[in-house]
């Protein structure tokens, strides 16, 4: 099996204007593609790209209740099924744009949609479609996976976030590092638009999931994936489940630090946030 050097999460808010329906941040996408191209040329193992949906999918999912699905035991309504279809049309549109830009930059990228291969029960992953990703890596391709809808055994459907996918991929492929590239510099001690908010350079994670220092988070009203809160929880879980073997770095996509974080796992003071296991 191909060794994975880095799993890169391209945040939906970094790739799109999240408050404007299906609006791409083209320059940020070009920068992201350049970073992935650098990873491919560095000889540091394969990489997996996972991206969020941003303004591609969240609006449709929110309007049609896709995240909450149907009441337990009931089949999905016609309106819910249509909402799922509209949401998937939107998120796969963004996946095509991301994959297209990567290929233009010389990256052997292939888009892989989770729907059907990944399933959930009560919004938790019950079946992970790993084989398609593994086969692509072994054949020399860079998988480009995205947050998607999933069929759920308890509520017909739900939203499967890119962050939840990364948790599973980290466990399956044991990368050297996981890097979240976002629209802000990292994790702040409170929402970054709050007066007095300070960037947290380092977060120590205890085996029971506590963070030092603690942080407060927020999410946009139409964000159906939990926003920063879920991202941070996924990062904490990756550190814990790997017993500290996989560091998690969070920094701004449109920054000088982004490529270095992906290539070497290094972040300077004020450049982002690094999560690692607390030492005894």
N, C-alpha and C positions, 0 to 999 in steps of 0.2 A: 504493500500500500504506500502511496506517495506520502512523504513527510510533509506536514503542514507547518509552515513557519509562522503564519499570521492569519487570523480571521479578522477581517475589516468590516465594521458596521458603518455604513454611510447613512447618517440620520436623515429622516424625511424632511426635517426642518432645515437641514443644511443643503439639501438638493433642490428643495422647492420653496416657494413662497407659501407658507402653510396656511395663511389666512385668505389666499386667493385660489379659487378652484383651478386645479390642473395647471399651475403656473410653475414652470421649470426655472431654476437658477442655473442658467447655461454655463456661466463662467465657473461656478463651483463644481459642476459636473465635469468640466474639462480638467480642472485641477485634480479632482478625485481620480480620474482616469490616468493622469500623469503619475500619481502616487502608486497606483496599482501596476502601471508599466514599470516603474522603478523597482517594485517588489519582484516582479517577474524576472527582471534583468540582474538582480543582485545575487542570484544563486543561493538564496537562503531558504530553499524549500518552496513548496507550492503555497498558494493562498486561496482563501475562500472569501468571496464578497457577499455580504448580506446588506440589503438596503431597506429602509422604511418606505412608507407610502406617502407621507407628507400630505400635500393637497390633492394627491391622486388616490382616491379611495375613502379617505376619512369622512368627507362630506356625505358621500353616498351611503356609507355604512351607518353614520349617525342618523340620517334622515329615515332610514328604513329599518332601524333596530337590529342590524345584523349581529352586533356584539352580544346582545341579550338573547337572540334566537326566539324559540317558541317555549311556552310553558312545558314543564316536565311531562313527558309522555304523549305530547301532542305532535302531530305532523306539522311541518312548516306550511304556512299559508302561501297562497299564490303571490301575495304582495311581498312576503319575506323572501321567497325564492327569486322574484324579480330584483329585489334589492341586493341580494347576494350576487346575481349576475351583473348588475350595474357596477357594483363595487369591484368585482374582478376585472371587468372591462377596463376600469380606470387604473387599477394597480398593475395590470399586465402591460398597459400602455407605457407606464413609467419604466417597468423592467426592460421593455424594448428600447427605450431611449437610453437607459444606462448601458445596456449591453452593446448597443450600436456605437456609443461613444468610446467604449473600451476597445472594440474591434478597430475603430478608426485610428486608435493610438497604438495598434499593433499587439494588443492583448488577445490571446486565444480564448475569448470569453463566450460562454454559453449560458443563456437564461434557463433557470430551472424553477418551475412553479410548484409550490408545495401542495396545492389543492388536489385532493384525491389520494396522494401518497402519504400525507400527514393527516392524522385524525385526532380528535380530542374527546374527552369525557369530562363534563363539567368544567370546560375551558382549560383543562390540563392535557398536555400531550399524552395520548395513549398509543399512538403509532407514528413512528418517525420514518420518513422516506429517505433513508440514508444511502441506499444502494445507488441511486442515480448520481448523487454527488460524489460518492467514492469512485464509481466507474469513470466519471468525467475527469477527476483528478488523475486516476491511474493512466488515462489515455492522453494526458498532457494538456487538458483544458482547465480554465479557471471558471468554476461554477459561480453564477450570479443568482443568488436566491433572494426572495423578497417576502415581506410580510404579506399575508394572504387571508382569505376566508378558509375555514375548515369545517368539515362535517363533524358534528358533535353528537355523541350517542345519547346525551341527556337533554339537549335543547335544540336539536336539529342542526344548528350552525353557530359559529362564533368567529371572532377575529383571532387569528394566529399571528402574533407580533413577531417582527424580526428579532427582537430581544429574546423571546422564548425559543426561537429557532437556534440562536447562537448558544444558548445554554446547552442544548442537546448536542450541537456540533462540537462544542468544546469538550464535552465528555467523550464523544466518539472518536475525535481526531487528535486530541491532546496537542494543540498548537503551542508554539513557544510563547505566544502572547496573543491577547485580544485587544483590539484598538477600536474605540468608538469615536468616530469623527462627527462632530456636532456643529451647531450654529453658534455655540458659545465656547468660552475658553476652557471649560471643564465643569466640575461640580462646585457649587457655591454653598456657603453655610446657610443660605436661605435663597428663595427665588432671586435670580440675578437682577431683575428689575426692581427689587426692593431696596430702598435707601440703606446704605451701610453694608450691603452684601459683599462678602469677601470670598475670593477664590480659595478653595482648599487644595493645597498641593499634594497632600498624601492622606489617605484614609486607611487606618488599620482595621482589619476585619477579624473579629473573634469567631471561634468555631460555632458559637450559637447565633451568629448573624448580626451581632451588635457592631456599630461603627463608631470609631473614635477618630475625629470628632463627629458628633451627630449632625445631620443636615436636615433642612426642611425643603420640600419640593412642591411643585405645582404642575398642572396640566391645562391645556387649552380646552374650552368647552366642547369642541367637536373632535377632540383627540380620543379615539376609541381604544387606544392601546395602553393608556395609563401614563403616558408622557415620561418625564424624567424619573418619576417614582419607580416605574417598572424597569426602566433602563438601569437604575441604580441597584434595584433588587437582583436583576439578572447578573450584574457585575459582581455583586456580593456572593451570589450562589456559585458563580464560576470559580472564584477564589477558594471558597469553602470546599466544593466538590473535588477540586484538584489538590487539596491540602496545601495550597499556596504555590504549587508548581507552575500555575498559569497566572502571570500578572495581568491586570486589566488597566489600560490607559484610556483616559477620556480627554480629548482636546478639540480645538476648533479646526474644522476642515480648511478654512481659509487662513491658515497660519503657517509660519515658517517651521513650526514644530511638528506639523502633521506627518510629513514624510519621514522625519527622523524617528518619530514614535513608532511608526510601522516597521521601519528597517532595523532599528537597533533596540527599541524598547526604552529609549531614554527621553526624559522630559526635564527641562530645567525649571528653576523656581519661577513661578508665574506663567508657565507655559501650558499647564493642564493639571490633571489629577491622576494619581497612580493609586490603585487599590492593591493591597497585599495583605497576607495573613499576619495577624498580630503574633509577635514572639512572646514566649512565656517569660 
